[in-house]
């Protein structure tokens, strides 16, 4: 398929600046692939679509406060530093993005905190905005992590125009968040509340965790019309033996396996055995899923409403069917559903 087939007009006012007041009370567009039927529900109504023995796969990655602001030595120019990943724990080397990049060269020092308590030196260029920083810090690694956590802010996506507020620290994390390492939330999981989890468990629905540390590559624009030529950035993914066994047991019992979000879906599709079962995995994935694609593990998924031309829209179109997804998105726009990270949800059955 071609990039241009995933273009649609999205009114700016449908981009959600804030989450729903209660996690499980966002809207839910239910899409039935077998019948083509679309239903308008509230998220906590997912309870009606799952039964005893069904299983949901969640992503337990935890977002860290990746956006920091520092000042350049001598000039004092304000620089935004977006932490992507730690390259070396011992020498405190980090892969980052800087803005404005034109001002930041190898050898520059950056100072963070009101009293310049943390210093970093630029030691390499990686991409146009990418740099490798070495943080200069004396003390245990735990103290260093605590320092950057205190100095950083919740990395809300750039299309949310406001500054992060204290409530974002909690609301831009899923209730499943445990393993720190993501720079963006796996947003389908944001709709689950502890109360809804309890109700699902009482109904006999099982849960299994995977880890995919979401990087900014998920949001990198596709710049080629021929989708086969697009390369996804690699992201760290982990599937435990216990999760693989639990998922495979559910599949053998012919019960529903539901991927919560595109990140969970990409993780499980990155580790499939020759007989179509899930395998234990600990590594990196750059799996790019677009139509046509045969899915092996999940038979339903919960996802947010995604950007035009995005790899996320391409994945849900591969799962839900291109024509049905385009119809569902037009219905969502007509009904004024809220889009993107803090927006509403879709259940594809």
Short mmCIF file of the C-alpha atoms (twelve columns), coordinates in Angstrom:
data_MODEL
# 
_entry.id   MODEL 
# 
loop_
_atom_site.group_PDB 
_atom_site.id 
_atom_site.type_symbol 
_atom_site.label_atom_id 
_atom_site.label_alt_id 
_atom_site.label_comp_id 
_atom_site.label_asym_id 
_atom_site.label_seq_id 
_atom_site.Cartn_x 
_atom_site.Cartn_y 
_atom_site.Cartn_z 
_atom_site.pdbx_PDB_model_num 
ATOM 1   C CA . UNK A 1   0.000   0.000   0.000  1 
ATOM 2   C CA . UNK A 2   0.966   3.633   -0.442 1 
ATOM 3   C CA . UNK A 3   1.493   6.337   2.189  1 
ATOM 4   C CA . UNK A 4   -1.096  8.623   0.556  1 
ATOM 5   C CA . UNK A 5   -3.838  6.039   1.224  1 
ATOM 6   C CA . UNK A 6   -3.574  6.833   4.949  1 
ATOM 7   C CA . UNK A 7   -4.283  10.536  4.634  1 
ATOM 8   C CA . UNK A 8   -7.465  12.041  6.058  1 
ATOM 9   C CA . UNK A 9   -8.507  15.455  7.331  1 
ATOM 10  C CA . UNK A 10  -8.572  15.674  11.109 1 
ATOM 11  C CA . UNK A 11  -10.090 18.845  12.614 1 
ATOM 12  C CA . UNK A 12  -7.607  20.356  15.073 1 
ATOM 13  C CA . UNK A 13  -10.235 20.685  17.801 1 
ATOM 14  C CA . UNK A 14  -10.477 16.861  18.004 1 
ATOM 15  C CA . UNK A 15  -6.898  16.563  19.278 1 
ATOM 16  C CA . UNK A 16  -7.273  15.870  23.022 1 
ATOM 17  C CA . UNK A 17  -5.341  18.279  25.251 1 
ATOM 18  C CA . UNK A 18  -6.489  16.580  28.468 1 
ATOM 19  C CA . UNK A 19  -7.581  13.031  29.334 1 
ATOM 20  C CA . UNK A 20  -11.160 12.125  30.261 1 
ATOM 21  C CA . UNK A 21  -11.996 12.989  33.873 1 
ATOM 22  C CA . UNK A 22  -12.039 9.288   34.787 1 
ATOM 23  C CA . UNK A 23  -9.763  6.831   32.983 1 
ATOM 24  C CA . UNK A 24  -12.476 4.335   32.076 1 
ATOM 25  C CA . UNK A 25  -15.054 6.924   30.974 1 
ATOM 26  C CA . UNK A 26  -13.493 7.942   27.683 1 
ATOM 27  C CA . UNK A 27  -15.587 6.998   24.665 1 
ATOM 28  C CA . UNK A 28  -15.195 3.627   22.941 1 
ATOM 29  C CA . UNK A 29  -15.852 2.942   19.261 1 
ATOM 30  C CA . UNK A 30  -16.441 -0.803  18.859 1 
ATOM 31  C CA . UNK A 31  -15.648 -2.155  15.391 1 
ATOM 32  C CA . UNK A 32  -16.794 -5.647  14.457 1 
ATOM 33  C CA . UNK A 33  -14.687 -7.010  11.592 1 
ATOM 34  C CA . UNK A 34  -17.072 -9.886  10.839 1 
ATOM 35  C CA . UNK A 35  -20.213 -7.749  10.441 1 
ATOM 36  C CA . UNK A 36  -18.776 -4.287  9.732  1 
ATOM 37  C CA . UNK A 37  -20.974 -2.949  12.549 1 
ATOM 38  C CA . UNK A 38  -19.846 0.150   14.506 1 
ATOM 39  C CA . UNK A 39  -21.078 0.777   18.064 1 
ATOM 40  C CA . UNK A 40  -20.657 3.836   20.281 1 
ATOM 41  C CA . UNK A 41  -19.978 2.940   23.912 1 
ATOM 42  C CA . UNK A 42  -18.077 4.127   27.010 1 
ATOM 43  C CA . UNK A 43  -14.718 2.490   27.701 1 
ATOM 44  C CA . UNK A 44  -15.821 0.635   30.830 1 
ATOM 45  C CA . UNK A 45  -18.318 -1.191  28.586 1 
ATOM 46  C CA . UNK A 46  -15.404 -3.354  27.330 1 
ATOM 47  C CA . UNK A 47  -16.599 -5.608  30.137 1 
ATOM 48  C CA . UNK A 48  -19.511 -6.659  27.873 1 
ATOM 49  C CA . UNK A 49  -17.194 -8.043  25.179 1 
ATOM 50  C CA . UNK A 50  -15.020 -10.399 27.244 1 
ATOM 51  C CA . UNK A 51  -15.731 -13.628 29.097 1 
ATOM 52  C CA . UNK A 52  -14.207 -16.135 31.481 1 
ATOM 53  C CA . UNK A 53  -10.918 -17.461 30.068 1 
ATOM 54  C CA . UNK A 54  -10.240 -14.547 27.705 1 
ATOM 55  C CA . UNK A 55  -6.876  -12.819 28.063 1 
ATOM 56  C CA . UNK A 56  -5.597  -9.247  27.659 1 
ATOM 57  C CA . UNK A 57  -1.933  -8.486  26.900 1 
ATOM 58  C CA . UNK A 58  -0.728  -5.249  28.500 1 
ATOM 59  C CA . UNK A 59  2.508   -3.298  28.098 1 
ATOM 60  C CA . UNK A 60  4.069   -2.673  31.529 1 
ATOM 61  C CA . UNK A 61  6.599   -0.070  30.385 1 
ATOM 62  C CA . UNK A 62  6.872   3.051   32.538 1 
ATOM 63  C CA . UNK A 63  7.416   6.558   31.145 1 
ATOM 64  C CA . UNK A 64  10.301  8.489   32.676 1 
ATOM 65  C CA . UNK A 65  10.414  12.317  32.785 1 
ATOM 66  C CA . UNK A 66  12.484  12.521  29.610 1 
ATOM 67  C CA . UNK A 67  12.222  16.232  28.756 1 
ATOM 68  C CA . UNK A 68  14.784  18.476  30.465 1 
ATOM 69  C CA . UNK A 69  15.758  22.111  30.030 1 
ATOM 70  C CA . UNK A 70  19.320  23.292  30.395 1 
ATOM 71  C CA . UNK A 71  21.504  26.267  29.566 1 
ATOM 72  C CA . UNK A 72  24.480  26.343  27.264 1 
ATOM 73  C CA . UNK A 73  27.790  27.353  28.825 1 
ATOM 74  C CA . UNK A 74  28.965  30.924  28.216 1 
ATOM 75  C CA . UNK A 75  25.903  32.085  26.231 1 
ATOM 76  C CA . UNK A 76  23.292  30.793  28.706 1 
ATOM 77  C CA . UNK A 77  20.973  29.931  25.776 1 
ATOM 78  C CA . UNK A 78  18.031  27.747  26.860 1 
ATOM 79  C CA . UNK A 79  18.243  24.257  25.351 1 
ATOM 80  C CA . UNK A 80  15.625  21.485  25.437 1 
ATOM 81  C CA . UNK A 81  17.148  18.036  25.910 1 
ATOM 82  C CA . UNK A 82  14.963  14.991  25.293 1 
ATOM 83  C CA . UNK A 83  16.461  11.852  26.812 1 
ATOM 84  C CA . UNK A 84  15.997  8.862   24.502 1 
ATOM 85  C CA . UNK A 85  18.027  6.054   26.082 1 
ATOM 86  C CA . UNK A 86  20.939  5.370   28.368 1 
ATOM 87  C CA . UNK A 87  23.820  4.015   26.300 1 
ATOM 88  C CA . UNK A 88  26.276  3.269   29.092 1 
ATOM 89  C CA . UNK A 89  25.366  3.120   32.761 1 
ATOM 90  C CA . UNK A 90  28.949  3.366   34.043 1 
ATOM 91  C CA . UNK A 91  29.994  6.444   32.063 1 
ATOM 92  C CA . UNK A 92  26.494  8.037   32.049 1 
ATOM 93  C CA . UNK A 93  26.312  8.239   28.260 1 
ATOM 94  C CA . UNK A 94  22.876  9.096   26.869 1 
ATOM 95  C CA . UNK A 95  21.332  9.273   23.430 1 
ATOM 96  C CA . UNK A 96  19.306  12.537  23.294 1 
ATOM 97  C CA . UNK A 97  17.592  15.018  21.009 1 
ATOM 98  C CA . UNK A 98  18.411  18.708  21.402 1 
ATOM 99  C CA . UNK A 99  16.453  21.788  20.365 1 
ATOM 100 C CA . UNK A 100 17.551  24.166  18.891 1 
ATOM 101 C CA . UNK A 101 20.120  21.735  17.462 1 
ATOM 102 C CA . UNK A 102 22.064  24.305  15.441 1 
ATOM 103 C CA . UNK A 103 23.446  25.802  18.661 1 
ATOM 104 C CA . UNK A 104 24.792  22.543  20.084 1 
ATOM 105 C CA . UNK A 105 28.177  21.275  18.963 1 
ATOM 106 C CA . UNK A 106 30.608  18.621  20.127 1 
ATOM 107 C CA . UNK A 107 32.515  19.882  23.174 1 
ATOM 108 C CA . UNK A 108 29.712  22.172  24.430 1 
ATOM 109 C CA . UNK A 109 28.676  21.862  28.065 1 
ATOM 110 C CA . UNK A 110 25.071  22.105  29.241 1 
ATOM 111 C CA . UNK A 111 24.014  23.045  32.786 1 
ATOM 112 C CA . UNK A 112 20.794  21.837  34.438 1 
ATOM 113 C CA . UNK A 113 18.980  22.890  37.600 1 
ATOM 114 C CA . UNK A 114 18.633  26.274  39.263 1 
ATOM 115 C CA . UNK A 115 22.093  25.936  40.807 1 
ATOM 116 C CA . UNK A 116 23.648  24.217  37.748 1 
ATOM 117 C CA . UNK A 117 23.783  21.064  39.881 1 
ATOM 118 C CA . UNK A 118 24.035  18.757  36.864 1 
ATOM 119 C CA . UNK A 119 26.403  19.183  33.926 1 
ATOM 120 C CA . UNK A 120 26.552  17.300  30.611 1 
ATOM 121 C CA . UNK A 121 29.109  17.417  27.822 1 
ATOM 122 C CA . UNK A 122 28.246  16.882  24.137 1 
ATOM 123 C CA . UNK A 123 30.570  14.178  22.822 1 
ATOM 124 C CA . UNK A 124 29.029  13.173  19.474 1 
ATOM 125 C CA . UNK A 125 26.423  13.964  16.805 1 
ATOM 126 C CA . UNK A 126 24.034  11.122  15.895 1 
ATOM 127 C CA . UNK A 127 21.377  12.636  13.613 1 
ATOM 128 C CA . UNK A 128 20.352  16.187  12.680 1 
ATOM 129 C CA . UNK A 129 18.909  16.794  16.171 1 
ATOM 130 C CA . UNK A 130 20.514  13.827  17.893 1 
ATOM 131 C CA . UNK A 131 23.514  14.059  20.220 1 
ATOM 132 C CA . UNK A 132 25.384  11.815  22.629 1 
ATOM 133 C CA . UNK A 133 25.794  13.421  26.064 1 
ATOM 134 C CA . UNK A 134 28.066  12.395  28.911 1 
ATOM 135 C CA . UNK A 135 26.647  13.508  32.247 1 
ATOM 136 C CA . UNK A 136 29.245  14.585  34.802 1 
ATOM 137 C CA . UNK A 137 27.977  13.288  38.126 1 
ATOM 138 C CA . UNK A 138 29.725  12.011  41.261 1 
ATOM 139 C CA . UNK A 139 27.731  9.495   43.261 1 
ATOM 140 C CA . UNK A 140 25.748  6.268   42.932 1 
ATOM 141 C CA . UNK A 141 23.697  5.641   39.792 1 
ATOM 142 C CA . UNK A 142 20.498  5.682   41.883 1 
ATOM 143 C CA . UNK A 143 21.268  9.267   42.923 1 
ATOM 144 C CA . UNK A 144 21.917  10.227  39.297 1 
ATOM 145 C CA . UNK A 145 18.557  8.748   38.205 1 
ATOM 146 C CA . UNK A 146 16.849  10.569  41.079 1 
ATOM 147 C CA . UNK A 147 18.454  13.839  39.951 1 
ATOM 148 C CA . UNK A 148 17.333  13.582  36.321 1 
ATOM 149 C CA . UNK A 149 13.862  12.502  37.487 1 
ATOM 150 C CA . UNK A 150 13.635  15.664  39.612 1 
ATOM 151 C CA . UNK A 151 14.933  17.891  36.808 1 
ATOM 152 C CA . UNK A 152 12.894  16.299  34.009 1 
ATOM 153 C CA . UNK A 153 9.231   16.802  33.150 1 
ATOM 154 C CA . UNK A 154 6.524   14.477  31.829 1 
ATOM 155 C CA . UNK A 155 7.241   14.104  28.085 1 
ATOM 156 C CA . UNK A 156 3.805   14.989  26.725 1 
ATOM 157 C CA . UNK A 157 3.773   14.756  22.913 1 
ATOM 158 C CA . UNK A 158 4.467   18.028  21.085 1 
ATOM 159 C CA . UNK A 159 0.955   18.178  19.584 1 
ATOM 160 C CA . UNK A 160 -0.353  18.794  23.122 1 
ATOM 161 C CA . UNK A 161 0.251   22.512  23.130 1 
ATOM 162 C CA . UNK A 162 0.102   23.152  26.886 1 
ATOM 163 C CA . UNK A 163 2.823   22.719  29.489 1 
ATOM 164 C CA . UNK A 164 2.711   19.541  31.616 1 
ATOM 165 C CA . UNK A 165 0.733   19.902  34.845 1 
ATOM 166 C CA . UNK A 166 1.182   17.950  38.115 1 
ATOM 167 C CA . UNK A 167 -1.750  15.664  37.219 1 
ATOM 168 C CA . UNK A 168 0.069   14.517  34.060 1 
ATOM 169 C CA . UNK A 169 2.650   12.674  36.170 1 
ATOM 170 C CA . UNK A 170 -0.061  10.190  37.087 1 
ATOM 171 C CA . UNK A 171 -2.376  10.383  34.059 1 
ATOM 172 C CA . UNK A 172 0.386   9.908   31.454 1 
ATOM 173 C CA . UNK A 173 1.218   6.534   33.064 1 
ATOM 174 C CA . UNK A 174 -0.865  3.387   32.744 1 
ATOM 175 C CA . UNK A 175 -1.880  1.492   35.880 1 
ATOM 176 C CA . UNK A 176 0.278   -1.363  34.508 1 
ATOM 177 C CA . UNK A 177 3.486   0.755   34.489 1 
ATOM 178 C CA . UNK A 178 6.399   -0.982  36.249 1 
ATOM 179 C CA . UNK A 179 9.482   -1.207  34.032 1 
ATOM 180 C CA . UNK A 180 10.956  2.255   33.457 1 
ATOM 181 C CA . UNK A 181 12.258  2.983   29.974 1 
ATOM 182 C CA . UNK A 182 9.603   4.600   27.736 1 
ATOM 183 C CA . UNK A 183 9.639   8.177   26.468 1 
ATOM 184 C CA . UNK A 184 5.951   7.989   25.486 1 
ATOM 185 C CA . UNK A 185 3.022   6.204   27.103 1 
ATOM 186 C CA . UNK A 186 1.459   3.083   25.569 1 
ATOM 187 C CA . UNK A 187 -1.761  5.040   25.339 1 
ATOM 188 C CA . UNK A 188 -4.392  2.289   24.924 1 
ATOM 189 C CA . UNK A 189 -3.558  1.232   28.479 1 
ATOM 190 C CA . UNK A 190 -4.396  4.707   29.834 1 
ATOM 191 C CA . UNK A 191 -8.121  3.871   29.716 1 
ATOM 192 C CA . UNK A 192 -7.915  1.089   32.299 1 
ATOM 193 C CA . UNK A 193 -8.765  1.922   35.905 1 
ATOM 194 C CA . UNK A 194 -8.157  -0.279  38.938 1 
ATOM 195 C CA . UNK A 195 -11.945 -0.662  39.344 1 
ATOM 196 C CA . UNK A 196 -12.363 -1.847  35.750 1 
ATOM 197 C CA . UNK A 197 -9.448  -4.271  36.186 1 
ATOM 198 C CA . UNK A 198 -11.139 -5.731  39.257 1 
ATOM 199 C CA . UNK A 199 -14.438 -6.179  37.367 1 
ATOM 200 C CA . UNK A 200 -12.665 -7.883  34.454 1 
ATOM 201 C CA . UNK A 201 -10.835 -10.207 36.861 1 
ATOM 202 C CA . UNK A 202 -14.115 -11.074 38.630 1 
ATOM 203 C CA . UNK A 203 -15.527 -11.992 35.226 1 
ATOM 204 C CA . UNK A 204 -12.615 -14.394 34.740 1 
ATOM 205 C CA . UNK A 205 -10.573 -12.324 32.279 1 
ATOM 206 C CA . UNK A 206 -6.838  -13.027 32.608 1 
ATOM 207 C CA . UNK A 207 -3.951  -10.576 32.066 1 
ATOM 208 C CA . UNK A 208 -0.405  -11.114 30.790 1 
ATOM 209 C CA . UNK A 209 2.373   -8.515  30.595 1 
ATOM 210 C CA . UNK A 210 4.922   -7.741  27.932 1 
ATOM 211 C CA . UNK A 211 7.410   -4.859  27.910 1 
ATOM 212 C CA . UNK A 212 8.050   -2.557  24.968 1 
ATOM 213 C CA . UNK A 213 9.934   0.616   25.832 1 
ATOM 214 C CA . UNK A 214 8.255   3.107   23.516 1 
ATOM 215 C CA . UNK A 215 10.732  5.380   21.732 1 
ATOM 216 C CA . UNK A 216 10.124  8.450   19.604 1 
ATOM 217 C CA . UNK A 217 10.552  6.304   16.478 1 
ATOM 218 C CA . UNK A 218 6.921   5.263   16.915 1 
ATOM 219 C CA . UNK A 219 5.957   8.831   15.967 1 
ATOM 220 C CA . UNK A 220 8.605   9.419   13.294 1 
ATOM 221 C CA . UNK A 221 6.857   10.477  10.088 1 
ATOM 222 C CA . UNK A 222 6.867   8.109   7.128  1 
ATOM 223 C CA . UNK A 223 8.647   9.948   4.316  1 
ATOM 224 C CA . UNK A 224 8.378   7.397   1.498  1 
ATOM 225 C CA . UNK A 225 5.287   6.724   -0.609 1 
ATOM 226 C CA . UNK A 226 6.249   3.048   -0.953 1 
ATOM 227 C CA . UNK A 227 5.703   1.643   2.558  1 
ATOM 228 C CA . UNK A 228 8.049   -1.300  1.981  1 
ATOM 229 C CA . UNK A 229 10.924  1.214   2.005  1 
ATOM 230 C CA . UNK A 230 10.147  2.688   5.461  1 
ATOM 231 C CA . UNK A 231 12.401  1.568   8.320  1 
ATOM 232 C CA . UNK A 232 11.111  1.604   11.896 1 
ATOM 233 C CA . UNK A 233 13.446  2.540   14.754 1 
ATOM 234 C CA . UNK A 234 14.305  -0.378  17.038 1 
ATOM 235 C CA . UNK A 235 12.677  -0.545  20.471 1 
ATOM 236 C CA . UNK A 236 13.533  -2.838  23.365 1 
ATOM 237 C CA . UNK A 237 10.976  -5.605  23.921 1 
ATOM 238 C CA . UNK A 238 10.631  -8.400  26.476 1 
ATOM 239 C CA . UNK A 239 8.228   -11.367 26.605 1 
ATOM 240 C CA . UNK A 240 8.692   -13.677 29.602 1 
ATOM 241 C CA . UNK A 241 8.325   -17.449 29.382 1 
ATOM 242 C CA . UNK A 242 5.354   -17.179 31.777 1 
ATOM 243 C CA . UNK A 243 3.574   -14.680 29.493 1 
ATOM 244 C CA . UNK A 244 4.202   -16.830 26.402 1 
ATOM 245 C CA . UNK A 245 2.800   -19.892 28.177 1 
ATOM 246 C CA . UNK A 246 -0.274  -18.025 29.428 1 
ATOM 247 C CA . UNK A 247 -1.035  -16.614 25.969 1 
ATOM 248 C CA . UNK A 248 -0.531  -19.975 24.243 1 
ATOM 249 C CA . UNK A 249 -2.748  -21.732 26.777 1 
ATOM 250 C CA . UNK A 250 -5.530  -19.208 26.004 1 
ATOM 251 C CA . UNK A 251 -5.077  -19.726 22.247 1 
ATOM 252 C CA . UNK A 252 -5.264  -23.509 22.600 1 
ATOM 253 C CA . UNK A 253 -8.474  -23.120 24.600 1 
ATOM 254 C CA . UNK A 254 -9.901  -21.074 21.672 1 
ATOM 255 C CA . UNK A 255 -10.522 -18.077 23.957 1 
ATOM 256 C CA . UNK A 256 -10.001 -14.427 22.975 1 
ATOM 257 C CA . UNK A 257 -6.486  -12.941 23.107 1 
ATOM 258 C CA . UNK A 258 -6.693  -9.129  23.094 1 
ATOM 259 C CA . UNK A 259 -3.657  -6.902  22.531 1 
ATOM 260 C CA . UNK A 260 -3.928  -3.682  24.539 1 
ATOM 261 C CA . UNK A 261 -2.365  -1.169  22.175 1 
ATOM 262 C CA . UNK A 262 -0.146  -1.142  19.108 1 
ATOM 263 C CA . UNK A 263 2.944   -1.570  21.304 1 
ATOM 264 C CA . UNK A 264 1.697   -4.858  22.765 1 
ATOM 265 C CA . UNK A 265 0.675   -5.989  19.279 1 
ATOM 266 C CA . UNK A 266 4.069   -5.179  17.793 1 
ATOM 267 C CA . UNK A 267 5.827   -6.978  20.632 1 
ATOM 268 C CA . UNK A 268 3.904   -10.234 20.276 1 
ATOM 269 C CA . UNK A 269 4.129   -10.192 16.477 1 
ATOM 270 C CA . UNK A 270 7.925   -9.921  16.811 1 
ATOM 271 C CA . UNK A 271 8.219   -13.353 18.423 1 
ATOM 272 C CA . UNK A 272 6.037   -15.971 16.761 1 
ATOM 273 C CA . UNK A 273 6.989   -19.651 16.437 1 
ATOM 274 C CA . UNK A 274 6.581   -21.616 13.194 1 
ATOM 275 C CA . UNK A 275 3.354   -23.140 14.551 1 
ATOM 276 C CA . UNK A 276 1.859   -19.672 15.226 1 
ATOM 277 C CA . UNK A 277 2.450   -19.603 18.974 1 
ATOM 278 C CA . UNK A 278 4.114   -16.917 21.127 1 
ATOM 279 C CA . UNK A 279 7.786   -17.366 22.081 1 
ATOM 280 C CA . UNK A 280 9.828   -15.928 24.933 1 
ATOM 281 C CA . UNK A 281 11.797  -12.877 23.745 1 
ATOM 282 C CA . UNK A 282 14.352  -10.406 25.081 1 
ATOM 283 C CA . UNK A 283 15.825  -8.080  22.481 1 
ATOM 284 C CA . UNK A 284 14.986  -5.293  20.055 1 
ATOM 285 C CA . UNK A 285 12.246  -5.069  17.457 1 
ATOM 286 C CA . UNK A 286 11.817  -2.835  14.427 1 
ATOM 287 C CA . UNK A 287 8.751   -4.704  13.144 1 
ATOM 288 C CA . UNK A 288 6.689   -2.481  10.822 1 
ATOM 289 C CA . UNK A 289 3.144   -3.748  10.308 1 
ATOM 290 C CA . UNK A 290 1.026   -2.426  7.438  1 
ATOM 291 C CA . UNK A 291 -1.603  -3.958  5.127  1 
ATOM 292 C CA . UNK A 292 -1.687  -6.703  4.021  1 
ATOM 293 C CA . UNK A 293 -0.431  -8.599  7.082  1 
ATOM 294 C CA . UNK A 294 -1.405  -11.914 8.681  1 
ATOM 295 C CA . UNK A 295 -1.574  -11.614 12.468 1 
ATOM 296 C CA . UNK A 296 -0.648  -14.722 14.462 1 
ATOM 297 C CA . UNK A 297 -1.432  -14.146 18.139 1 
ATOM 298 C CA . UNK A 298 -4.209  -11.661 18.997 1 
ATOM 299 C CA . UNK A 299 -7.753  -11.868 17.641 1 
ATOM 300 C CA . UNK A 300 -8.880  -8.479  18.954 1 
ATOM 301 C CA . UNK A 301 -7.209  -5.245  20.017 1 
ATOM 302 C CA . UNK A 302 -7.846  -2.037  21.933 1 
ATOM 303 C CA . UNK A 303 -6.203  1.074   20.542 1 
ATOM 304 C CA . UNK A 304 -6.472  4.868   20.497 1 
ATOM 305 C CA . UNK A 305 -7.432  6.976   17.492 1 
ATOM 306 C CA . UNK A 306 -4.273  7.748   15.552 1 
ATOM 307 C CA . UNK A 307 -2.702  10.401  13.380 1 
ATOM 308 C CA . UNK A 308 -3.174  10.560  9.607  1 
ATOM 309 C CA . UNK A 309 -0.182  8.996   7.783  1 
ATOM 310 C CA . UNK A 310 1.154   7.354   10.979 1 
ATOM 311 C CA . UNK A 311 2.623   3.856   11.328 1 
ATOM 312 C CA . UNK A 312 0.055   3.307   14.106 1 
ATOM 313 C CA . UNK A 313 -2.851  3.939   11.725 1 
ATOM 314 C CA . UNK A 314 -1.214  1.548   9.251  1 
ATOM 315 C CA . UNK A 315 -1.042  -1.198  11.866 1 
ATOM 316 C CA . UNK A 316 -4.692  -0.894  12.910 1 
ATOM 317 C CA . UNK A 317 -5.682  -0.841  9.228  1 
ATOM 318 C CA . UNK A 318 -3.777  -4.098  8.742  1 
ATOM 319 C CA . UNK A 319 -5.658  -5.601  11.696 1 
ATOM 320 C CA . UNK A 320 -9.135  -4.145  11.180 1 
ATOM 321 C CA . UNK A 321 -9.122  -4.043  7.381  1 
ATOM 322 C CA . UNK A 322 -8.271  -0.884  5.449  1 
ATOM 323 C CA . UNK A 323 -11.764 -0.038  4.165  1 
ATOM 324 C CA . UNK A 324 -13.479 -0.704  7.504  1 
ATOM 325 C CA . UNK A 325 -10.893 1.364   9.407  1 
ATOM 326 C CA . UNK A 326 -11.253 4.313   7.029  1 
ATOM 327 C CA . UNK A 327 -15.034 4.119   7.506  1 
ATOM 328 C CA . UNK A 328 -14.625 3.892   11.307 1 
ATOM 329 C CA . UNK A 329 -12.300 6.917   11.355 1 
ATOM 330 C CA . UNK A 330 -14.761 9.012   9.351  1 
ATOM 331 C CA . UNK A 331 -17.497 7.981   11.805 1 
ATOM 332 C CA . UNK A 332 -15.234 8.930   14.742 1 
ATOM 333 C CA . UNK A 333 -14.637 12.386  13.220 1 
ATOM 334 C CA . UNK A 334 -18.347 12.874  12.530 1 
ATOM 335 C CA . UNK A 335 -19.196 11.885  16.123 1 
ATOM 336 C CA . UNK A 336 -16.420 14.145  17.468 1 
ATOM 337 C CA . UNK A 337 -14.336 11.473  19.150 1 
ATOM 338 C CA . UNK A 338 -11.110 12.773  20.721 1 
ATOM 339 C CA . UNK A 339 -7.864  11.725  19.040 1 
ATOM 340 C CA . UNK A 340 -4.276  10.855  20.023 1 
ATOM 341 C CA . UNK A 341 -2.652  10.073  23.378 1 
ATOM 342 C CA . UNK A 342 -5.273  11.569  25.705 1 
ATOM 343 C CA . UNK A 343 -8.149  10.795  23.354 1 
ATOM 344 C CA . UNK A 344 -10.819 8.102   23.065 1 
ATOM 345 C CA . UNK A 345 -10.436 4.397   22.310 1 
ATOM 346 C CA . UNK A 346 -11.394 1.789   19.763 1 
ATOM 347 C CA . UNK A 347 -12.063 -1.923  20.296 1 
ATOM 348 C CA . UNK A 348 -11.543 -3.979  17.136 1 
ATOM 349 C CA . UNK A 349 -13.221 -7.396  17.395 1 
# 
